[in-house]
């Protein structure tokens, strides 16, 4: 994608949502870190359901250690892989207390040394908690970048490195959230909402979806099946 088109892409995403935020609920860097660990292979909505009650009891590393692994599992048992996640959360909490005085470190290497925290998770915490211009490439961002031609790559790390080069400096702080929300609600995996997409003319995706023709819509009406509608923008 040409540099001018990249700039237009982010200008339009910014116009739709000037101040994007994480959809995970958190109150401090520690609760964000725990929420991010829980969100692996789980939805943000599902994570938020369990972290509400959990963070009322344990919103610091020491309080989580006091809660203990068994009681933590009871709080998060509706989340996939909860046994392993509980083990990692207790282990990282212990490491935070012992090595960092209970505080979440700001550096990527230190974050990645924590149990259950990889590069993507570290980037999320650095960006959302500490305002670092990092981009965490999840499945949504990977899909958007390859479909649109913004930053194609065969691996999430390759896409991240390319994004770091092409995203305008003034857009890097919010780029992660713009792209993930666009992938989650517009550029969906199975059927992207191309008719309602604000960057459709810049996108290189060849199999763009279109609005249903009147005849098709009428057929749905006669059969009693309502066609899907694109979300309002």
Secondary structure as UniProt FT lines:
FT   HELIX           3..16
FT   TURN            18..19
FT   HELIX           29..38
FT   TURN            39..41
FT   HELIX           44..57
FT   HELIX           61..67
FT   HELIX           69..76
FT   TURN            77..78
FT   TURN            80..81
FT   HELIX           82..100
FT   TURN            101..102
FT   HELIX           108..112
FT   TURN            115..116
FT   HELIX           119..130
FT   HELIX           139..148
FT   HELIX           156..166
FT   HELIX           169..171
FT   HELIX           172..185
FT   HELIX           194..196
FT   TURN            198..202
FT   HELIX           214..223
//
